[in-house]
Amino acid sequence: AQSVTQPDIHITVSEGASLELRCNYSYGATPYLFWYVQSPGQGLQLLLKYFSGDTLVQGIKGFEAEFKRSQSSFNLRKPSVHWSDAAEYFCAVVHGGYQKVTFGTGTKLQVIP
Amino acid sequence: DTGVSQNPRHKITKRGQNVTFRCDPISEHNRLYWYRQTLGQGPEFLTYFQNEAQLEKSRLLSDRFSAERPKGSFSTLEIQRTEQGDSAMYLCASSLAGRGATEAFFGQGTRLTVV
């Protein structure tokens, strides 16, 4: 079945430490890939997206993600986490003929001082 | 503001009541989507419109739910005889159909609490 998997439900990092959030997808062809961030009670903000081309994509707030076709992965990274990055992060894919988005279950990031 | 607008932002209702939410998409976007997000989960697709035509409905959209987009602009999502299980964040998104258009933009959502 087609799916998006975020294996880490909850991650805690220290402020200033590096961060990697994992995402794997299961689709027949490479879908369009996205990372969104959601603060409590808020809507979704797009961090970055991958459609084609360079497999390392840069996003807002210092985030980047790398698409690895061989691993069906699209992991999100940030070299130095800030306290304001505490939020929930969703990996998502768009596939098919229109922009219907399928989301992973999310990873909640806690940042400790 | 040219983003996707949703109203109200919050709604508390008693079980059994009907509620209606509104979504105003980005003005030139002809595709509109509704999603539902329950606590601790990612958003799940409910339904999709292209202009005024509702082209896909999820199994999640029970017969108590109805969505409309009468003039191909704003959309409403109505829930009849609300149940506690309907408590969730309801998100609307819009996008532009056409070559190279590959991204949907999300609103801030309407949080529904059924008591």
Interface residues (C-beta under 8 A of the other chain):
Chain A: V4 Y32 F34 Y36 G41 Q42 G43 L44 L46 K49 F51 F90 A92 V94 Y98 Q99 K100 V101 T102 F103 G104 T105 G106
Chain B: R31 Y33 Y35 G40 Q41 G42 P43 E44 F45 Y48 Q50 L55 E56 L91 A93 S95 A97 A101 T102 E103 A104 F105 F106 G107 Q108 G109 R111
